[in-house]
Amino acid sequence: MDIHRRDEILERNPERYISKLFPEDQKDVKRFVNGLLIQRYSAGRVDKYLSTLVSIRKRLNVPY
C-alpha cells in the first residue's frame, strides 16, 4: 500500500522531468527509467533519481 501515492506521481511526472533535459539525453533517460522500473525500484526512488538528474542538468548546463 502506497500511502504517499508515489505510483500516481511517477505516472504523471516522468515526462515533466524528462522535458527539462537536453533533447539528446531524453531517450536515454527514458530507457534508464524503464530499466529501473523493470528492476522493481520503488516509485519514490525513481522519482528522486529523475529530480536529481534535472538538478544536475541545471547546474552544469551541458548534456550528459
Backbone torsions as a table, in degrees:
resi	resn	phi	psi	omega
1	MET	NA	131.4	-176.6
2	ASP	-107.4	93.5	-175.9
3	ILE	-71.6	-19.9	-179.7
4	HIS	-95.5	1.4	177.4
5	ARG	56.8	38.5	-180.0
6	ARG	-62.8	-35.7	-179.7
7	ASP	-62.0	-41.3	178.4
8	GLU	-65.8	-41.4	179.6
9	ILE	-63.9	-42.4	-179.3
10	LEU	-65.5	-31.9	178.0
11	GLU	-67.6	-30.7	-177.5
12	ARG	-91.0	-36.3	-167.4
13	ASN	-84.7	-26.1	-173.6
14	PRO	-55.8	-42.8	-178.9
15	GLU	-66.7	-33.8	177.8
16	ARG	-66.1	-44.6	177.7
17	TYR	-66.1	-47.6	-174.8
18	ILE	-63.9	-33.4	-179.9
19	SER	-66.6	-18.4	178.9
20	LYS	-83.9	-6.9	-179.9
21	LEU	-90.6	167.1	176.0
22	PHE	-65.1	145.4	-178.1
23	PRO	-55.1	-36.8	-178.8
24	GLU	-71.1	-16.2	179.2
25	ASP	-95.0	-18.4	-171.0
26	GLN	-62.0	-42.8	-178.5
27	LYS	-65.7	-41.0	179.1
28	ASP	-65.1	-39.6	-179.9
29	VAL	-68.2	-37.6	176.2
30	LYS	-61.2	-42.5	177.6
31	ARG	-64.3	-40.0	178.3
32	PHE	-60.8	-46.6	-179.9
33	VAL	-63.4	-45.3	178.8
34	ASN	-61.4	-39.1	177.4
35	GLY	-63.0	-41.2	178.3
36	LEU	-63.9	-41.3	-180.0
37	LEU	-67.4	-37.0	176.9
38	ILE	-64.0	-35.7	178.7
39	GLN	-80.2	5.2	175.5
40	ARG	67.5	34.7	170.5
41	TYR	-67.7	150.1	-178.4
42	SER	-70.7	155.5	179.5
43	ALA	-61.4	-37.4	178.3
44	GLY	-63.6	-40.2	179.9
45	ARG	-67.3	-43.3	179.6
46	VAL	-65.0	-41.5	177.6
47	ASP	-60.4	-41.7	178.9
48	LYS	-64.9	-43.0	178.0
49	TYR	-59.3	-43.9	-179.5
50	LEU	-63.9	-44.8	-179.2
51	SER	-65.4	-35.1	177.5
52	THR	-67.6	-40.4	177.2
53	LEU	-60.9	-41.0	178.7
54	VAL	-66.3	-40.4	179.1
55	SER	-62.8	-43.6	178.2
56	ILE	-64.0	-42.2	179.6
57	ARG	-60.5	-41.2	179.5
58	LYS	-65.3	-38.3	-178.5
59	ARG	-72.7	-43.5	-175.6
60	LEU	-86.5	-32.5	-179.0
61	ASN	55.1	37.8	173.2
62	VAL	-135.9	152.9	177.6
63	PRO	-65.4	155.6	176.5
64	TYR	-73.2	NA	NA
